[in-house]
């Protein structure tokens, strides 16, 4: 076949001509004894192909100045062409090549660059959600745009094909094991064989994962440590409680001034009904629980809002109860687990609960007004490192300028 124009690319050292690579298992005499070609034969083959390509009426020789972010060296052939042809002829050829480079760059160059602003969607009140869970309230505080995308645009990511079970799935299995254990032993005392019973439940629940040798060797020992930690915690709790509620649904209707009533929902991992009145809320965590300062300022209000709901009779199985304490129970890890109680330095747990509920009312009243936008990442310090809808909100574009409006100082970036 013949061509009017050929493009010979990749004229970088070690790319063309290619390096002669010797085999790690077959040296040159072995290759010759087996009838295999010498490593240099590939160089001769590429030289033949190169000479045939240059036989076209017109040819463009191209190379990359960088590969994988690292600078490259021009092929020895190009360097010798420049030395043999002379500076004037070589620069003339480069000038002709710049014409094609300019055309290639023009394809990707927009006519005008308009800086993207932070999205500020303001949907109609009829489209705004009238019910959210306490975990979604946390999202509403940290990243309202995520609520807009999920609940109003109804966009949800698809599960990846062939998804490998990870931390989220392990956490779900943990919850099922502890739920089944509490239902099997609802009393205030545990039997002597409680550990064996807990291990049986865990083995049955984690059976599909235990079929994986790597899970059984690397992750299961940490889970066993976590089970022992939980058992010690559970024995201590049962000495002060008269009943244990697990995985209970709660619902609270909140009247608003600017709109119809709002429904707040929750699913409490565990509610310990303390002897003599009161309750302790327990939330299981297989990952890192939020810090106390993060909870205090209202960016992790899950337990405090559950406590506010409990005090207002939102949980049917625990009427006339008030949360006197709450804690995150970290399960697994190097120590087996950790109990992190919501004990603040200068303010009581009850005061924080009422403050967070009052802030929730203010937040709901704000989003009940049509002029309130669903901003993306309004508090970057407390935003998660990666959001499911960050790409939709084009965070990397507007955050590079700090979300400044047109004419702002960050526009030159």
Number of C-alpha atoms within 10 A of each C-alpha: 2 10 11 9 14 16 13 14 13 17 21 22 17 15 15 19 20 17 13 13 10 13 10 6 7 12 12 14 11 11 16 12 8 10 9 12 11 15 16 13 11 16 15 13 11 14 15 11 11 14 10 11 19 16 14 14 11 12 15 15 15 15 18 13 13 11 9 6 7 7 10 17 15 19 18 15 14 17 12 11 13 16 11 11 11 11 11 10 13 16 13 11 13 12 12 11 14 12 10 12 11 10 11 11 9 11 8 8 10 8 7 6 7 9 19 19 18 21 18 15 16 17 16 12 14 10 12 17 15 15 17 18 18 21 16 19 24 17 19 23 21 23 25 22 27 25 24 24 18 14 15 15 12 9 13 11 8 6 7 7 6 6 7 8 9 8 11 11 11 15 16 12 16 21 18 15 21 22 16 15 19 16 12 11 14 15 14 15 16 15 9 8 8 15 15 10 15 21 16 14 17 21 15 11 17 19 12 9 18 16 10 10 11 11 13 16 11 10 16 18 15 19 21 17 18 23 23 19 20 22 17 12 15 15 14 12 18 20 13 14 21 18 16 20 18 20 16 15 14 20 21 20 14 13 14 14 10 12 15 11 15 19 15 21 23 23 17 22 18 19 25 23 23 20 13 9 13 17 25 20 24 21 21 19 20 20 13 11 17 14 12 16 11 12 18 20 12 22 21 25 24 20 24 28 26 28 28 22 24 26 19 16 17 22 23 12 14 20 12 14 19 21 25 15 20 22 18 19 21 22 27 24 17 9 12 18 22 19 18 17 15 19 14 13 8 6 10 13 21 16 11 21 23 15 18 23 20 12 13 17 16 13 14 21 17 14 20 22 15 13 14 14 17 21 21 26 25 15 13 12 9 14 16 13 7 8 16 13 20 15 11 12 21 15 20 12 15 19 16 14 19 16 18 17 15 12 9 11 11 16 17 8 7
